Amino acid sequence: MKHFSPPKINRKTYAWSVRAFSTVKRLLGVNIKLHAHHNQVEKGHIFLFNHFARFETFIPQYLIYQEQKAYCRSVAAAEFFKGDERFTNYLHAVGAVPNDMPNLLSFLARDILCGKKIIIFPEGGMVKDRRSLSSSGDFSVYSPTAEERRKHHSGASRLALVLDIYKRVVIEAHKNKDEDTLKKWADELHLNDVDTLLMRCQEPTRIVPSNITFYPIRISDNFLKDSVERLTGKLSRKYQEELLIEGNIVLKDTDMDIRMGTPIESTLMWPWWDQLILKKAVDGMASLNDLFAFGSQADSFLERIAAQRLRNKTEELRDQVMQEMYGLVTINLSHIASALILKLIDEGADQVPQSTFLHILYLAARYVSHEEKVHLHRSMLYAETYRDLRDGSCEEIQQFFRSAQTAGLIKLENQSLTFQPKLKDEHDFHDIRLENPICVYANECEPITGIDNAIQRAMDNHLNIPGAQWAQYFYEDELHSFEQSKLKFSKDEFEEINKQQTATKDASPFYLSPKQDIEEKATSILLVHGFLASPAEMRGLGEDLAAQGYWVYGARLEGHGTSPCDLRDRSWAEWMRSLKMGYEVLAARSKRIIIVGFSTGGALALRFAAERPDKLAGLCAISTPLKFANPNLVFVPLIHHANRLAKWLAAQEGVLPYIINESEHPDINYKHIPVRALHELRLLVDEMEQNLHRINCPARLIQGDAEKVVKPESADLLRAQMVATTPEVVMIPSTRHGIVTEDIGGTRQHIIDFIEKQERK
């Protein structure tokens, strides 16, 4: 047979291709993130990847070069090398070789010994259904060509094992001081000297299992598919599907997580007796080609035994690597939701209340996040994902529902989730990504046993978890959210503002239980702090109430307690959501809740009470703004819009992004007031005022009679508009605004008296 020797890698073409891809990458919608430990790329030799989309086959080489400046050989389908000679030459120049190349494995082994990395896709083609397990639990993939399932290709495993045998032969020659043979082998590999050959052979061959996960999978049309169809006419169903699914990956905001696993050393596969058999069987073999041909025409009994042991070890190593590769899936919420839907269907459900589904999914996601050896998508590291999941406002679950509804797999109506018959249908291999993305997601995470365990546990537990435990879960979400926001806004880009801040009090939300020697009250209390402050503003009152026997939750309004830069980008609706999250914590454990809000917290409490929520037993609003003492606040909308215009024109912060705050409590409050936040405060007050007439719960309004922030007549003006209830008004002799923090004029006792009065009802 004619010897086939592809051209060497062209370093200029390779470097140009890397630069070109870097440029194109910035224009694409795909967000590529490599998850690799220190020295993982440097130490690895053979890198194995799963295969879901055509374009991903060019990415690993790019990342490895970026990471290590190492050149890669990649094995590609032979069909790419047929036809256009210029394209074939280009593929050779960037390191690609066809999978039907003569003596392929020995050629790749030489490349490894010369310092190159090898990239192999052991599935042998795109696995569109992402199904990697057979019905019996073995690793296998569907071959559309053969129209049946088959085991993964084992070439990478054989490459590593035989290369290690060659390395032993070299080391043995060195021990025997066979310098002529060593020199010949080094020359054949075009190595500088024998020492380099020995150094490479003393290093074990390492296979790095790696996984590529795309998220989300979108099935909506894109302009790439439409444009190609306009130019070429109607496409086949297969190419329509590929242009739609893969076009959405590269054109729309899609995460591509490439996760490298722990390198597997093939030398560890050989026990001492196998090593002894192999040593005798390969004695006298003089080249890599001989070694890779070993077993094809075994003559002696010893050779046949050794060849069989090599085949067994090759399959064993292949299965181990496949298990590791599929265990590296980057798990996202769509994986868990899909697996949950299929499990519910298996148990006979065809419809569930949406709230039930979300609560099970919330629990399952929490359980998954604590499973060992489960790699989470970054969205599942954010507290907001779990918080938003509880009420269905989570963007990830909304996107999942939209996609599933578009595919005709589910129906959302009347607060119920209905599973459509299409979910149970069989789909063609080339249609499944388009027709049933739920099945694709579920298949992808099936090898991760922790997913199924977490879902089963959530389904078993969701009706039996006591309210107190739900409350604790929700509180942990709020704490986690605070810590993440604090970390996000502690970066260098915010240092200029942050270093000027004076607040030192603990700004985290708090959840206080009644003192042990006090009878627990039936009512729980939600405390809501004011503008620019943090829960620390209400902590003293909270401790007084806990001492009286109440469960107390101190909410943290979004943007507060972290950095003025955080507050700058928050809306009053987000502050309201923080109040509702706190309310949900207490509602999980209590039948009656009273809200106590100070200043802006009072405005939020009044606006929330207008919605007449279940379990609300009363509210106490202190120093609530309806009229502001500072006349300059009338100019806030003008300054805000001027800032927006300046930012749009010059991409800068604006003409006056912050105003200095002369705070009564600099250890609690921000020193800088974002003008946009002031504008949001004005919007909140307007919204509150328009809804005061709808409040029908018992209320007490407390106001300092001579303070300098809120006009004292605000309390009477509020009472006059609260026509559906009869609020009590208590005026406190005070020139200061912070009458709760300082407990001026017995303010806290007035609050406690109101709460005790409602508790007795």
C-alpha positions in Angstrom: 0.0 0.0 0.0 1.3 3.5 -0.9 2.5 5.3 2.2 0.4 8.3 3.0 2.2 11.2 4.6 0.1 14.4 5.0 1.9 17.7 5.0 3.2 19.2 8.1 1.2 21.7 10.1 1.8 25.1 8.6 2.5 27.3 11.5 1.7 30.5 9.7 -1.7 29.2 8.4 -2.4 27.8 11.9 -1.7 31.2 13.6 -3.7 33.0 11.0 -6.6 30.7 11.6 -6.5 31.3 15.3 -6.5 35.1 14.8 -9.3 34.8 12.3 -11.4 32.7 14.7 -10.7 35.2 17.5 -12.1 38.0 15.3 -15.2 36.0 14.2 -15.8 34.8 17.8 -16.3 38.4 18.9 -19.1 38.8 16.3 -20.9 35.6 17.2 -23.6 35.1 19.8 -21.9 32.0 21.3 -20.1 32.5 24.6 -17.2 30.1 24.8 -16.0 29.2 28.3 -13.2 26.8 29.0 -13.2 25.0 32.4 -9.7 23.6 32.9 -7.6 23.2 35.9 -4.0 24.4 36.2 -1.6 22.6 33.8 -4.5 20.4 32.5 -3.9 21.4 28.9 -0.2 21.3 29.3 -0.1 17.8 30.8 -2.7 16.2 28.5 -1.8 14.4 25.3 -5.1 13.0 23.8 -8.2 15.2 24.2 -11.6 13.5 23.7 -14.8 15.6 23.0 -18.4 14.8 22.5 -20.0 16.0 19.3 -23.3 17.9 19.0 -22.8 20.7 16.3 -20.6 20.8 13.2 -18.8 24.1 14.0 -17.6 22.9 17.5 -15.0 20.7 15.8 -12.8 23.8 15.2 -13.1 25.1 18.8 -10.8 22.8 20.9 -7.7 23.4 18.7 -8.3 27.2 19.1 -8.7 26.9 22.9 -5.6 24.7 23.3 -3.5 27.0 21.3 -4.8 30.0 23.2 -4.1 28.2 26.5 -0.7 26.6 25.8 0.5 27.7 22.3 0.5 24.0 21.5 -0.3 22.6 18.0 -3.0 20.0 17.6 -3.7 17.1 15.3 -7.4 16.5 14.9 -9.1 13.5 13.3 -11.9 14.5 11.0 -14.4 12.6 8.8 -12.8 11.4 5.5 -15.6 13.1 3.5 -14.1 16.5 4.3 -10.9 15.6 2.4 -12.6 14.7 -0.8 -13.3 17.2 -3.6 -11.8 20.7 -3.3 -8.1 20.2 -3.2 -7.5 23.7 -1.7 -9.8 23.0 1.2 -8.0 19.6 1.8 -4.7 21.4 1.8 -6.0 23.9 4.3 -7.3 21.2 6.6 -3.8 19.5 6.5 -2.2 22.9 7.2 -4.2 23.4 10.4 -3.5 19.8 11.6 -6.5 17.8 10.5 -6.2 14.3 9.1 -8.8 12.0 7.7 -10.1 9.1 9.9 -9.3 6.6 7.1 -5.7 7.6 6.8 -3.3 4.6 6.6 -1.3 3.9 9.8 -3.4 6.7 11.4 -2.7 5.6 15.0 1.1 5.3 14.6 1.1 8.6 12.9 -0.7 10.2 15.8 1.6 8.5 18.3 4.6 10.1 16.5 3.0 13.5 16.8 2.5 13.0 20.6 6.1 12.0 21.0 7.0 15.2 19.1 5.0 17.4 21.5 1.7 17.8 19.7 -1.8 17.4 21.2 -4.3 15.1 19.6 -8.1 15.8 19.4 -10.5 13.0 18.8 -14.4 12.9 18.7 -15.0 9.2 19.8 -18.7 9.3 18.9 -17.7 9.4 15.2 -20.3 11.9 14.2 -22.9 14.3 15.6 -25.1 12.8 18.3 -28.2 15.0 17.8 -30.3 13.2 20.4 -27.6 13.4 23.1 -28.4 9.9 24.1 -25.3 8.1 25.3 -26.7 5.2 27.3 -28.4 2.1 25.9 -31.5 0.6 27.5 -29.1 -1.7 29.5 -27.1 1.2 30.8 -24.0 0.7 28.6 -22.4 3.7 26.8 -23.3 3.7 23.1 -24.5 6.1 20.4 -26.9 5.8 17.4 -25.3 5.6 14.0 -27.6 7.1 11.3 -25.5 5.4 8.7 -25.9 1.9 10.1 -29.4 2.8 11.6 -28.5 1.1 14.9 -26.8 1.8 18.2 -23.1 1.0 18.4 -20.2 1.4 20.9 -18.0 4.4 20.8 -14.8 4.3 18.7 -11.9 2.9 20.7 -9.0 4.4 18.6 -8.0 6.9 21.3 -7.8 4.2 23.9 -5.7 1.9 21.7 -3.5 4.9 20.7 -2.7 5.6 24.4 -2.2 1.9 25.4 0.1 1.0 22.5 2.0 4.2 22.8 2.7 3.3 26.4 3.9 -0.1 25.3 6.3 1.7 22.9 7.5 3.9 25.7 8.3 0.7 27.7 10.3 -0.7 24.8 12.3 2.6 24.6 13.0 2.6 28.3 14.0 -1.1 28.1 16.4 -0.3 25.3 17.9 2.5 27.4 18.4 0.1 30.4 20.1 -2.3 28.0 22.3 0.6 26.7 21.2 0.0 23.1 22.3 3.5 22.0 22.2 2.7 18.3 18.6 1.7 18.3 17.7 4.7 20.5 19.5 7.0 18.1 17.6 5.4 15.1 14.2 5.9 16.8 15.0 9.5 17.7 16.0 10.2 14.1 12.8 8.6 12.8 10.8 11.0 15.0 12.9 14.0 13.9 13.8 14.6 17.6 16.9 16.6 18.4 18.5 13.9 20.5 18.0 10.7 22.4 17.5 12.6 25.7 14.4 14.2 24.3 13.0 10.8 23.3 13.7 9.4 26.7 12.1 12.4 28.4 8.9 11.9 26.4 8.8 8.2 27.0 9.2 8.6 30.8 6.0 10.6 30.8 2.8 8.5 31.0 0.3 9.0 28.2 -2.7 11.0 29.4 -6.2 11.1 28.0 -8.2 14.1 28.9 -12.0 13.5 28.7 -13.8 16.7 27.8 -17.4 17.7 27.4 -19.0 20.4 25.3 -22.4 21.6 26.6 -24.6 24.2 24.7 -27.3 26.2 26.6 -30.0 27.0 25.7 -31.1 25.0 22.7 -33.4 27.3 20.6 -35.7 26.1 17.9 -36.9 29.5 16.5 -36.1 30.6 13.0 -33.0 32.6 12.2 -31.9 34.7 9.3 -29.1 32.2 8.3 -31.6 29.4 7.5 -33.9 31.9 5.8 -31.1 33.4 3.7 -29.8 30.0 2.6 -33.3 28.9 1.6 -33.8 32.0 -0.4 -30.5 31.4 -2.3 -30.7 27.7 -2.8 -34.4 26.9 -2.7 -36.1 24.5 -0.3 -33.7 22.6 1.9 -33.9 19.0 3.0 -35.4 18.5 6.4 -31.9 17.5 7.8 -30.2 20.7 6.6 -33.1 22.8 7.7 -32.8 21.4 11.2 -29.0 21.9 11.3 -29.1 25.5 10.0 -31.9 26.3 12.5 -30.4 24.6 15.6 -26.8 25.4 14.9 -27.5 28.8 13.4 -29.2 29.8 16.7 -26.2 28.5 18.7 -23.7 30.8 16.8 -26.0 33.8 16.2 -27.9 34.0 19.4 -26.8 34.4 23.0 -25.7 30.8 23.7 -23.3 29.4 26.3 -20.8 26.9 25.1 -19.2 25.3 28.2 -16.1 23.2 27.5 -15.1 21.3 30.6 -12.0 19.2 30.8 -11.8 16.3 33.2 -9.0 14.7 35.3 -6.4 13.2 32.9 -6.5 9.4 32.8 -3.1 7.7 32.6 -3.3 4.6 30.5 -0.3 3.1 32.2 -2.5 2.4 35.2 -4.6 0.0 33.1 -1.8 -2.7 33.1 -1.4 -5.0 36.1 2.1 -6.5 36.5 1.2 -9.9 34.8 -0.2 -8.1 31.7 3.0 -6.1 31.6 5.1 -9.3 31.7 3.0 -10.9 28.9 3.2 -7.9 26.7 6.9 -7.5 27.2 7.6 -11.0 25.9 5.0 -10.7 23.1 6.4 -7.5 21.6 10.1 -8.4 22.0 11.8 -7.7 18.7 9.3 -5.3 17.3 11.2 -2.3 15.9 8.8 0.4 15.0 5.5 2.1 15.9 3.8 0.6 12.9 4.8 -2.9 14.1 3.3 -2.2 17.5 0.0 -0.8 16.2 -0.3 -3.7 13.9 0.3 -6.1 16.8 -2.5 -8.6 17.1 -3.8 -8.4 13.6 -1.8 -11.6 12.6 -0.9 -13.1 16.0 1.1 -16.4 15.4 2.1 -17.7 18.8 -0.1 -18.6 21.7 1.6 -15.8 23.7 0.9 -13.2 21.0 -2.8 -14.2 20.9 -3.1 -13.9 24.7 -1.4 -10.5 24.6 -3.5 -9.3 21.7 -6.7 -10.3 23.5 -5.5 -8.6 26.7 -4.8 -5.4 24.6 -8.3 -5.6 23.1 -9.9 -6.0 26.6 -7.9 -3.2 28.1 -8.7 -1.0 25.1 -12.5 -1.5 25.6 -12.1 -1.1 29.4 -10.2 2.2 29.0 -12.7 3.4 26.3 -15.7 2.8 28.7 -13.9 4.6 31.6 -13.1 7.6 29.4 -16.7 7.7 28.1 -18.1 7.6 31.7 -15.8 10.5 32.6 -16.6 12.5 29.4 -20.4 12.3 29.9 -20.1 13.0 33.6 -18.7 16.4 32.7 -21.9 17.8 31.3 -22.5 21.3 32.5 -25.9 21.0 34.1 -28.5 23.8 33.7 -32.1 24.3 34.7 -33.4 22.9 31.4 -31.7 19.6 32.1 -33.5 19.3 35.5 -36.8 20.5 34.2 -36.7 18.1 31.2 -35.8 15.1 33.4 -38.5 16.1 35.9 -41.2 16.2 33.1 -40.3 12.8 31.8 -40.3 11.4 35.3 -43.7 12.8 35.9 -45.0 11.3 32.7 -43.5 7.9 33.6 -45.5 8.1 36.8 -48.7 8.6 34.9 -49.1 12.4 35.2 -50.3 14.3 32.2 -51.0 17.6 34.0 -49.7 19.3 37.1 -50.3 22.7 38.7 -47.6 25.1 37.6 -46.9 26.1 41.2 -46.4 22.4 42.1 -44.0 21.9 39.2 -42.0 25.0 40.1 -41.8 24.0 43.7 -40.5 20.5 42.9 -38.1 22.0 40.4 -36.9 24.5 43.0 -36.2 21.7 45.4 -34.6 19.5 42.8 -32.3 22.3 41.8 -31.3 22.9 45.4 -30.6 19.2 45.9 -28.6 19.0 42.6 -26.5 22.0 43.7 -25.3 19.9 46.7 -24.6 16.8 44.8 -21.0 15.8 44.4 -19.4 15.5 40.9 -22.2 17.6 39.3 -20.9 20.5 37.3 -23.4 23.4 37.4 -23.9 26.0 34.7 -23.1 29.5 36.0 -26.8 30.5 36.1 -27.3 27.8 38.8 -24.7 29.4 40.9 -26.7 32.6 41.2 -29.2 33.0 44.1 -31.5 34.9 41.8 -32.1 31.8 39.7 -33.6 30.0 42.8 -35.4 33.0 44.1 -37.0 33.7 40.7 -37.8 30.1 40.2 -40.3 30.1 43.0 -42.7 32.4 41.3 -41.8 31.5 37.7 -40.2 34.8 36.9 -36.8 33.1 36.4 -35.7 33.9 32.8 -34.1 30.4 32.4 -37.4 28.6 33.1 -39.4 31.1 31.0 -37.1 30.4 28.0 -37.5 26.7 28.6 -41.3 26.9 28.7 -41.3 29.1 25.5 -39.2 26.6 23.6 -41.2 23.6 24.8 -44.5 25.3 23.9 -43.1 26.2 20.4 -42.3 22.6 19.9 -45.8 21.6 20.9 -44.5 19.6 23.9 -46.3 21.4 26.8 -49.2 23.7 27.2 -49.4 26.4 29.9 -52.9 27.5 30.7 -55.1 28.2 33.8 -52.0 28.0 36.0 -51.5 24.4 34.9 -48.7 22.6 33.0 -50.1 20.1 30.5 -47.8 17.5 28.9 -48.7 17.0 25.3 -48.9 13.5 23.6 -45.9 14.5 21.3 -43.6 14.1 24.3 -44.1 10.3 24.0 -43.6 10.1 20.3 -40.5 8.7 18.6 -38.7 11.1 16.4 -36.2 10.7 13.6 -32.6 11.2 14.6 -32.2 14.3 12.4 -35.5 15.8 13.7 -35.3 15.3 17.5 -33.4 18.5 18.4 -36.2 20.4 16.6 -39.2 18.3 17.6 -38.3 17.3 21.2 -35.6 19.4 22.9 -37.0 18.1 26.2 -35.9 14.6 25.3 -32.5 15.9 24.2 -31.9 17.7 27.5 -33.0 14.7 29.5 -30.8 12.4 27.4 -27.8 14.6 28.0 -28.0 14.6 31.8 -29.1 10.9 32.1 -25.5 9.7 32.8 -25.4 12.0 35.9 -27.0 9.8 38.6 -27.2 12.8 41.0 -29.9 14.4 38.8 -32.3 11.5 39.0 -31.6 11.1 42.7 -32.3 14.8 43.3 -35.5 14.8 41.3 -36.9 11.7 43.0 -36.0 13.2 46.4 -37.8 16.5 45.5 -40.9 14.6 44.3 -41.0 12.6 47.5 -40.4 15.5 49.8 -42.2 18.6 48.4 -45.5 17.9 50.1 -43.9 16.8 53.4 -41.5 19.7 54.0 -42.7 21.8 56.9 -43.3 25.5 56.4 -40.4 26.3 58.7 -38.0 24.4 56.4 -39.3 26.3 53.3 -38.8 29.5 55.2 -35.2 28.6 55.9 -34.6 27.7 52.3 -36.0 31.1 51.2 -33.9 32.9 53.8 -30.7 31.1 52.6 -31.5 32.3 49.0 -31.7 35.9 50.3 -28.4 35.6 52.1 -26.7 34.0 49.1 -28.1 36.8 46.9 -26.7 39.5 49.2 -23.3 37.9 49.3 -23.2 37.6 45.5 -24.2 41.2 45.0 -21.7 42.4 47.5 -18.9 40.4 45.7 -20.0 41.7 42.3 -19.9 45.3 43.4 -16.6 45.1 45.2 -14.6 44.9 42.0 -12.0 47.5 41.0 -14.3 49.3 38.6 -16.5 50.4 41.6 -13.6 51.3 44.0 -13.7 55.1 43.5 -17.2 55.3 45.0 -16.9 52.4 47.4 -13.8 53.7 49.2 -15.7 56.8 50.1 -18.5 54.9 51.9 -18.8 55.0 55.7 -21.4 52.3 56.4 -20.0 49.6 58.7 -23.0 47.9 60.2 -23.9 44.4 59.0 -26.1 44.9 56.0 -27.3 41.3 55.5 -31.0 40.3 55.8 -31.8 38.8 59.2 -34.2 36.1 60.4 -34.8 36.1 64.1 -36.6 33.4 66.1 -38.5 34.0 69.4 -36.4 33.7 72.5 -36.6 30.2 74.0 -38.2 31.2 77.3 -41.0 33.2 75.6 -44.3 31.9 74.3 -44.2 32.0 70.5 -46.7 34.4 68.9 -49.0 33.4 66.0 -48.1 36.5 64.1 -44.7 37.0 62.3 -43.2 40.5 61.6 -41.6 41.7 58.3 -39.3 44.7 58.8 -38.5 46.9 55.7 -35.7 49.5 55.9 -35.5 52.8 54.2 -33.8 54.4 51.2 -29.9 54.2 51.1 -29.9 52.1 54.3 -29.9 48.3 55.0 -31.6 45.9 57.4 -29.2 47.1 60.1 -31.6 50.1 60.4 -34.3 47.8 61.7 -32.2 45.3 63.6 -32.7 46.8 67.1 -36.5 46.8 66.6 -36.3 43.2 65.3 -34.4 42.0 68.4 -37.1 43.7 70.6 -39.8 41.9 68.8 -38.0 38.5 69.0 -37.8 39.1 72.7 -41.6 39.5 72.8 -42.1 36.1 71.1 -42.3 37.0 67.4 -40.6 35.5 64.4 -39.0 38.5 62.6 -37.6 38.9 59.1 -35.5 41.9 58.1 -35.6 42.3 54.3 -32.8 43.8 52.3 -34.0 45.9 49.4 -32.2 45.3 46.2 -29.2 47.6 45.6 -28.9 48.4 49.3 -26.1 47.3 51.7 -23.6 46.7 48.9 -22.6 49.7 46.8 -24.2 52.9 45.5 -23.3 51.6 42.1 -25.6 48.6 42.7 -28.5 50.9 43.8 -28.0 53.1 40.7 -29.3 50.4 38.4 -32.2 49.2 40.5 -35.9 50.0 40.0 -38.6 50.5 42.7 -40.2 47.3 41.3 -37.0 45.4 42.4 -37.3 46.9 45.9 -40.9 45.7 46.0 -39.8 42.3 44.9 -37.4 42.2 47.9 -40.3 43.0 50.2 -42.3 40.2 48.6 -39.5 37.7 49.0 -39.3 38.6 52.7 -43.1 38.2 52.9 -42.8 34.7 51.3 -40.2 33.7 53.9 -42.7 34.4 56.7 -45.8 33.2 54.8 -44.2 29.8 54.6 -44.3 29.4 58.4 -47.0 31.8 59.6 -50.7 32.4 59.1 -50.6 36.1 60.0 -48.0 38.7 59.0 -47.6 42.3 60.0 -45.3 44.6 58.0 -43.4 47.4 59.6 -41.8 49.7 57.1 -39.6 52.7 57.7 -39.5 55.7 55.2 -39.2 54.1 51.7 -39.9 50.8 53.4 -43.2 52.3 54.6 -44.1 53.4 51.0 -43.4 49.9 49.8 -45.4 48.4 52.6 -48.4 50.6 51.8 -48.2 49.8 48.0 -47.9 46.1 48.8 -50.9 46.2 51.2 -53.0 47.7 48.3 -52.7 44.3 46.6 -54.5 42.8 49.7 -52.3 39.8 50.0 -53.3 36.7 52.0 -52.2 36.5 55.6 -51.6 40.3 55.9 -52.9 41.2 59.4 -51.7 44.8 59.5 -49.1 47.3 58.7 -47.2 50.0 60.5 -45.6 52.7 58.3 -43.1 55.1 59.9 -41.9 58.4 58.4 -43.4 57.5 55.1 -42.8 60.1 52.3 -45.7 61.6 50.5 -44.3 65.1 50.6 -40.5 65.7 50.8 -39.0 68.5 52.9 -36.2 69.1 50.3 -37.7 71.3 47.6 -34.8 70.4 45.2 -36.3 66.9 44.8 -38.7 68.4 42.2 -35.7 68.7 39.9 -34.8 65.0 40.2 -36.7 63.9 37.0 -35.1 66.6 35.0 -31.6 65.6 36.3 -32.3 61.9 35.7 -33.3 62.5 32.1 -30.3 64.7 31.5 -28.1 61.9 32.9 -29.7 59.4 30.5 -29.2 61.8 27.6 -25.5 62.4 28.5 -24.9 58.7 29.0 -26.4 57.9 25.6 -24.5 60.6 23.8 -21.1 60.1 25.4 -21.3 56.7 27.0 -20.5 58.3 30.3 -22.2 58.4 33.7 -24.1 61.6 33.0 -24.0 65.2 34.2 -24.7 64.4 37.8 -24.9 60.7 38.6 -24.6 61.0 42.4 -25.5 63.5 45.1 -23.8 63.5 48.5 -25.9 62.2 51.3 -25.6 64.0 54.7 -26.9 61.0 56.6 -28.0 60.9 60.2 -26.6 57.4 60.4 -23.4 57.2 58.3 -22.6 53.8 59.7 -25.7 52.4 58.0 -26.4 54.7 55.0 -24.7 55.2 51.7 -22.8 58.5 51.4 -23.7 58.8 47.7 -27.3 59.0 46.4 -27.7 57.8 42.8 -29.9 60.3 41.0 -31.6 57.5 39.1 -32.5 55.9 42.5 -34.0 59.2 43.6 -36.1 59.1 40.4 -37.2 55.6 41.2 -38.2 56.8 44.7 -40.4 59.5 43.2 -42.0 56.9 40.9 -42.7 54.6 43.9 -44.3 57.4 45.9 -46.6 58.3 43.0 -47.5 54.6 42.6 -48.2 54.3 46.3 -50.4 57.4 46.4 -52.5 56.1 43.5 -53.3 52.9 45.4 -53.8 54.1 48.9 -57.6 53.8 48.6 -57.3 50.0 48.1 -55.7 49.3 51.5 -58.1 47.6 53.8 -56.0 46.1 56.6 -55.4 47.7 60.0 -52.7 50.3 59.9 -50.8 52.7 62.1 -48.9 55.7 60.7 -46.0 57.1 62.8 -44.3 60.4 62.0 -41.8 62.8 63.5 -43.5 66.1 64.0 -40.5 68.3 63.0 -38.2 66.2 61.0 -36.2 67.5 58.0 -36.6 64.7 55.4 -40.3 64.0 55.1 -42.9 66.8 55.6 -44.7 65.9 58.9 -48.1 66.5 57.2 -47.5 63.4 55.1 -49.0 61.2 57.8 -52.4 63.1 57.7 -52.4 63.2 53.9 -51.8 59.4 53.8 -54.6 58.8 56.3 -57.0 60.9 54.3 -56.5 58.8 51.2 -56.7 55.4 52.9 -60.5 55.4 52.7 -60.9 51.6 53.0 -59.5 51.4 56.5 -59.1 53.7 59.5 -55.4 54.3 60.1 -54.2 55.5 63.5 -51.7 58.4 63.3 -49.1 58.8 66.0 -46.9 62.0 66.0 -43.5 61.7 67.6 -41.8 64.8 69.0 -38.6 64.7 66.8 -36.5 66.9 64.5 -34.8 63.8 63.2 -35.9 61.3 60.5 -34.5 58.0 62.0 -36.9 57.7 64.8 -36.9 53.8 64.7 -33.1 53.4 64.8 -32.8 55.9 67.6 -36.1 54.9 69.3 -37.0 58.5 69.7 -40.1 59.3 71.7 -40.8 55.6 72.4 -41.3 54.9 68.7 -40.5 51.2 69.0 -43.1 50.8 71.8 -45.7 52.4 69.6 -44.9 49.8 67.0 -45.0 46.9 69.5 -48.3 48.2 70.9 -49.9 48.2 67.5 -48.6 44.6 66.8 -49.8 43.4 70.2 -53.2 44.8 69.5 -53.5 42.9 66.2 -52.1 39.8 67.9 -55.0 39.8 70.4 -57.6 39.9 67.7 
